Amino acid sequence: MDAIAPTIGNSKAVTAETVDALIATITGAVKKGDTVQLIGFGSFPTGARAARLGRIPATGAEIQIPPEKTVKFATGKAFKDAVNGA
């Protein structure tokens, strides 16, 4: 928050509330299965990982790993260009 607050001209407390609200909104949308896109930054699509068989490294015992939802991140062009100095 130290870097963001002066940039937008708000206090750290107000900035923290704003960022927390943004994260909660994104999290809620992704939980519903929506893809969240932040123009110029990237998108957060959801995916699915199938159930699979795994092993416990210490014992070698097999375990069943249940299916689960996953969240991916796809970088936006503007963000990628900024990181690469273009």
C-alpha positions in Angstrom: 0.0 0.0 0.0 3.0 2.3 0.6 3.6 2.6 -3.2 -0.1 2.8 -4.2 -1.4 5.4 -1.8 0.7 8.4 -2.9 0.1 7.6 -6.5 -3.7 7.9 -6.2 -3.6 10.6 -3.5 -5.4 8.6 -0.8 -4.4 7.5 2.7 -3.0 4.0 3.2 -6.2 3.0 5.0 -8.4 4.1 2.2 -6.1 2.5 -0.4 -6.0 -0.8 1.6 -9.9 -0.8 1.7 -10.0 -0.2 -2.0 -7.5 -3.0 -2.8 -9.3 -5.4 -0.5 -12.6 -4.7 -2.1 -11.1 -5.2 -5.6 -9.6 -8.5 -4.5 -12.8 -9.7 -2.9 -14.7 -8.8 -6.1 -12.3 -10.7 -8.3 -12.3 -13.7 -5.9 -16.1 -13.8 -5.9 -16.3 -13.7 -9.7 -13.7 -16.4 -10.1 -15.5 -18.6 -7.5 -18.6 -18.4 -9.7 -16.5 -19.6 -12.7 -16.3 -16.2 -14.5 -13.1 -15.1 -16.2 -12.0 -11.7 -14.8 -10.1 -9.5 -17.2 -8.2 -6.4 -16.1 -7.5 -4.6 -19.4 -3.8 -4.0 -19.9 -2.8 -6.3 -17.0 -4.2 -9.8 -17.6 -7.0 -12.2 -17.1 -7.8 -14.8 -14.5 -9.6 -17.7 -16.2 -10.7 -20.8 -14.2 -9.8 -24.4 -15.1 -10.4 -27.8 -13.7 -7.9 -30.5 -12.6 -9.2 -34.1 -12.8 -9.0 -36.6 -10.0 -5.7 -38.5 -10.0 -3.6 -41.0 -8.2 -0.6 -39.6 -6.3 2.1 -41.0 -4.0 3.3 -40.0 -0.5 7.1 -39.5 -1.1 8.1 -40.6 2.4 6.2 -43.9 2.3 5.4 -44.5 -1.3 1.8 -45.2 -0.4 -0.7 -44.3 -3.1 -3.4 -41.7 -2.4 -6.4 -40.5 -4.3 -6.2 -36.8 -5.1 -9.7 -35.3 -5.6 -10.6 -33.0 -8.5 -10.4 -29.3 -7.9 -10.9 -26.0 -9.6 -7.8 -24.0 -10.6 -7.2 -20.4 -11.4 -4.8 -19.4 -14.2 -3.3 -16.1 -15.0 -2.8 -14.9 -18.6 -0.7 -11.8 -19.0 -2.1 -8.9 -20.9 -0.1 -7.4 -23.8 0.5 -4.0 -22.2 1.8 -5.7 -19.0 4.0 -8.1 -20.9 5.4 -5.2 -23.0 6.1 -3.1 -19.9 8.0 -6.0 -18.2 10.0 -6.6 -21.3 10.9 -2.9 -21.8 9.0 -2.5 -25.1 
